[in-house]
């Protein structure tokens, strides 16, 4: 009983010390763009959301994260998997 109260108190101190951010998810404030390859159509596209790779025909063409859409479009033209 004493150990659980001690752990609970320690956890509360950590949450208070971090300003309550320890339990909250951090919000993405800067835009991020990704290059995604559709392996069925062999077309690459630039998306502004994190790619869902749970479908078999969608793969991430590049591991890089781009700050602007123009930067991602320029990088898409240089990728060998997108120039087929």
C-alpha positions in Angstrom: 0.0 0.0 0.0 2.8 2.4 0.9 4.7 1.6 -2.3 1.6 2.2 -4.6 1.0 5.6 -2.9 4.6 6.5 -3.2 4.5 5.6 -7.0 1.3 7.6 -7.5 2.8 10.6 -5.7 5.9 10.4 -7.9 3.8 10.2 -11.0 1.8 13.2 -10.0 5.0 15.2 -9.4 6.3 14.3 -12.9 3.0 15.3 -14.5 3.0 18.6 -12.6 6.6 19.3 -13.4 6.1 18.8 -17.1 3.2 21.2 -17.2 0.7 18.5 -18.0 2.3 17.8 -21.4 3.4 14.3 -20.4 0.1 12.7 -21.0 -0.9 14.9 -24.0 0.1 14.2 -27.6 2.2 16.8 -29.2 0.5 18.7 -32.1 2.3 19.0 -35.4 2.5 22.7 -36.1 4.6 22.6 -39.2 3.2 21.0 -42.4 4.8 17.8 -43.6 4.7 16.3 -47.1 5.4 12.8 -48.1 6.0 11.0 -51.5 3.8 7.9 -51.9 4.1 5.3 -54.6 1.0 3.4 -55.8 2.5 0.1 -56.9 -0.5 -0.9 -59.0 -0.5 2.2 -61.2 3.2 3.0 -60.7 2.3 6.6 -60.0 3.9 8.7 -57.3 2.0 11.4 -55.5 2.7 14.0 -52.8 0.4 13.8 -49.8 0.2 16.1 -46.8 -0.9 13.4 -44.3 1.2 10.6 -42.8 0.9 7.7 -45.3 -1.1 4.7 -44.3 1.0 1.7 -45.4 -1.4 -1.0 -44.3 -2.7 -1.4 -47.8 -0.5 -3.7 -50.0 -0.4 -1.3 -53.0 0.7 1.9 -51.2 4.3 2.3 -50.3 6.4 5.2 -49.2 8.7 6.2 -52.0 11.1 8.2 -49.9 11.8 8.2 -46.2 12.3 12.0 -46.3 9.7 14.4 -44.9 9.5 17.7 -46.8 8.5 21.1 -45.5 6.8 22.4 -48.6 4.8 20.8 -51.4 7.1 22.3 -54.0 10.1 20.7 -52.3 8.4 17.3 -52.4 7.3 17.7 -56.0 10.9 18.5 -57.0 12.2 15.5 -55.1 9.5 13.3 -56.7 11.0 14.0 -60.1 14.5 12.8 -59.0 13.4 9.5 -57.5 14.1 6.5 -59.7 11.0 4.6 -58.6 8.8 7.5 -59.7 10.4 8.0 -63.1 9.3 4.7 -64.7 
